[in-house]
Amino acid sequence: MYAAIIVLTVMGAGLGLGLGYAARVFRVEADPIVERIAAKLPGSQCGQCGYPGCAPAAEAIAKGEAAVTCCPPGGLVLAEQLAEIMGVELDRSAVRDADPGIAWVEESICIGCVKCLRVCPTDAIVGAPKMIHAVLPEACSGCTKCIDICPTEALRMRPIEVTLRTWRWHRPEGETRPEAAHV
């Protein structure tokens, strides 16, 4: 028994050292602009931008294949930050700042087809075939993919209920960003 413990310990240490060495030798340098853009994106992997996740969207924005306004959950604030990183002029008309919302199921018309379960990127919808589904509000990213695919229109978007945890100060009309104090 002690021999097995010693052998497994030596193997684990040897493989760990080998992986650490390989990580240093075969390291791939990432583009710093892609990393900066990816750090700004929300990380919800919702796919509303047309890319399978935030990392591919960041690469597309850095290459100029996607607009800085391609992330609907980020809204105008994110678009301004990405335009600043990329050094491009921002077309504010291409950005629509929507109030955040979450999906909810109208139980009386849900038929349990599970189409919404398959498209939800955050697994916020729970249920089984031929059963009524439910949405976990804390997991819903508000991507509306489930609403677009629901054949009975049982899924709808609801604004997030205002509580002490979700309250946010709305920006006055006409003001796009806070002005920095110049000293």
C-alpha positions as CSV (number, residue, x, y, z in Angstrom):
1,M,0.0,0.0,0.0
2,Y,2.8,2.4,0.8
3,A,4.5,1.5,-2.5
4,A,1.4,2.6,-4.4
5,I,1.2,5.9,-2.5
6,I,4.9,6.6,-3.2
7,V,4.6,5.6,-6.9
8,L,1.5,7.8,-7.4
9,T,3.2,10.7,-5.6
10,V,6.3,10.5,-7.7
11,M,4.2,10.2,-10.9
12,G,2.1,13.2,-9.9
13,A,5.1,15.3,-9.1
14,G,6.9,14.2,-12.3
15,L,3.9,14.9,-14.6
16,G,3.3,18.2,-12.8
17,L,6.8,19.3,-13.4
18,G,6.6,18.2,-17.0
19,L,3.4,20.1,-17.6
20,G,4.9,23.2,-16.0
21,Y,8.0,23.0,-18.2
22,A,5.8,22.5,-21.3
23,A,3.7,25.5,-20.4
24,R,6.8,27.7,-20.3
25,V,8.4,26.3,-23.5
26,F,5.3,26.2,-25.7
27,R,3.7,29.4,-24.4
28,V,1.7,31.3,-27.1
29,E,1.8,35.0,-26.8
30,A,-1.7,36.5,-27.0
31,D,-2.5,39.8,-28.6
32,P,-2.7,42.4,-25.8
33,I,-5.6,44.3,-27.6
34,V,-7.7,41.1,-27.7
35,E,-7.0,40.6,-24.0
36,R,-8.0,44.1,-23.2
37,I,-11.2,43.8,-25.2
38,A,-12.1,40.4,-23.7
39,A,-11.6,41.9,-20.2
40,K,-14.2,44.6,-21.0
41,L,-16.8,42.2,-22.5
42,P,-19.4,40.9,-20.0
43,G,-18.4,37.2,-20.3
44,S,-21.9,35.9,-20.4
45,Q,-21.2,33.9,-23.6
46,C,-24.8,34.8,-24.7
47,G,-24.0,34.9,-28.4
48,Q,-26.2,38.0,-29.1
49,C,-23.2,39.5,-31.1
50,G,-23.3,36.6,-33.6
51,Y,-20.2,34.9,-32.1
52,P,-20.2,31.7,-30.0
53,G,-18.7,33.6,-27.0
54,C,-17.0,36.7,-25.7
55,A,-13.4,35.5,-26.6
56,P,-14.2,35.0,-30.4
57,A,-16.1,38.3,-30.4
58,A,-13.0,40.0,-28.9
59,E,-10.8,38.6,-31.6
60,A,-13.3,39.7,-34.3
61,I,-13.4,43.2,-32.9
62,A,-9.6,43.4,-32.7
63,K,-9.3,42.3,-36.3
64,G,-12.0,44.8,-37.4
65,E,-14.4,42.1,-38.5
66,A,-17.0,43.1,-36.0
67,A,-18.1,46.6,-34.9
68,V,-17.4,47.9,-31.4
69,T,-21.2,48.1,-31.0
70,C,-21.8,44.4,-31.5
71,C,-22.4,43.5,-27.8
72,P,-26.1,44.3,-26.9
73,P,-25.7,43.5,-23.2
74,G,-22.8,45.9,-22.9
75,G,-24.8,48.8,-24.3
76,L,-23.4,52.3,-25.0
77,V,-20.9,52.3,-22.1
78,L,-19.1,49.2,-23.4
79,A,-19.2,50.4,-27.0
80,E,-17.5,53.7,-25.8
81,Q,-14.8,51.7,-24.0
82,L,-14.2,49.4,-27.0
83,A,-14.0,52.4,-29.4
84,E,-11.5,54.0,-27.1
85,I,-9.3,50.8,-27.1
86,M,-9.6,50.4,-30.8
87,G,-9.1,54.1,-31.5
88,V,-12.2,54.4,-33.8
89,E,-15.1,56.8,-33.9
90,L,-18.2,55.5,-32.3
91,D,-21.5,55.6,-34.2
92,R,-24.0,56.1,-31.3
93,S,-27.0,55.4,-33.5
94,A,-26.0,51.8,-33.8
95,V,-26.3,51.2,-30.0
96,R,-29.6,50.8,-28.2
97,D,-29.3,50.8,-24.5
98,A,-32.1,48.5,-23.3
99,D,-33.1,48.1,-19.7
100,P,-31.9,44.7,-18.4
101,G,-34.4,42.0,-18.3
102,I,-34.9,38.3,-17.6
103,A,-37.0,35.7,-19.2
104,W,-40.0,34.2,-17.6
105,V,-42.4,31.4,-18.6
106,E,-46.2,31.8,-19.0
107,E,-47.1,28.5,-17.5
108,S,-50.6,28.3,-19.0
109,I,-49.2,28.1,-22.5
110,C,-45.9,26.2,-22.1
111,I,-46.1,22.8,-23.8
112,G,-42.7,21.5,-22.6
113,C,-41.1,21.3,-26.1
114,V,-37.6,21.8,-24.6
115,K,-36.5,24.0,-27.6
116,C,-35.7,26.8,-25.1
117,L,-33.5,24.5,-23.0
118,R,-31.3,23.7,-26.0
119,V,-30.6,27.3,-26.9
120,C,-30.1,28.8,-23.5
121,P,-26.4,29.6,-23.2
122,T,-26.4,29.9,-19.4
123,D,-28.7,26.9,-18.6
124,A,-31.1,29.2,-16.9
125,I,-34.1,27.3,-18.0
126,V,-35.0,24.1,-16.1
127,G,-37.6,21.5,-17.0
128,A,-38.2,18.2,-18.8
129,P,-39.9,17.2,-22.0
130,K,-43.7,17.5,-21.8
131,M,-43.4,19.4,-18.5
132,I,-43.7,23.1,-17.7
133,H,-40.4,24.9,-17.7
134,A,-39.1,27.6,-15.3
135,V,-36.4,30.2,-15.6
136,L,-33.8,30.7,-12.9
137,P,-33.6,34.5,-12.7
138,E,-30.1,34.6,-11.2
139,A,-28.7,32.6,-14.1
140,C,-30.6,34.4,-17.0
141,S,-28.4,36.7,-19.0
142,G,-31.3,38.3,-20.9
143,C,-30.1,37.2,-24.3
144,T,-33.7,36.5,-25.6
145,K,-32.6,33.4,-27.6
146,C,-35.3,31.4,-25.8
147,I,-37.9,33.9,-26.7
148,D,-37.0,33.8,-30.4
149,I,-37.3,30.0,-30.6
150,C,-40.4,29.3,-28.4
151,P,-43.2,28.1,-30.7
152,T,-46.1,29.0,-28.3
153,E,-44.6,32.4,-27.2
154,A,-44.7,31.2,-23.6
155,L,-41.4,32.9,-22.9
156,R,-41.4,36.7,-22.4
157,M,-38.9,39.2,-21.1
158,R,-39.6,41.0,-17.8
159,P,-37.7,43.9,-16.5
160,I,-35.5,43.1,-13.5
161,E,-37.4,43.8,-10.3
162,V,-36.0,46.9,-8.6
163,T,-34.6,46.0,-5.2
164,L,-31.7,47.3,-3.1
165,R,-29.4,44.8,-4.9
166,T,-30.6,45.6,-8.5
167,W,-31.3,49.4,-8.3
168,R,-29.1,51.5,-10.5
169,W,-29.0,55.3,-11.1
170,H,-30.3,56.1,-14.5
171,R,-28.2,58.5,-16.6
172,P,-29.9,61.9,-17.4
173,E,-31.1,62.4,-21.0
174,G,-28.4,63.7,-23.3
175,E,-25.5,62.8,-21.1
176,T,-23.5,60.0,-22.5
177,R,-20.7,59.6,-20.1
178,P,-19.4,61.3,-17.0
179,E,-16.8,64.0,-17.7
180,A,-13.4,63.5,-16.1
181,A,-12.2,66.3,-13.9
182,H,-9.2,67.8,-15.4
183,V,-6.7,69.1,-12.9
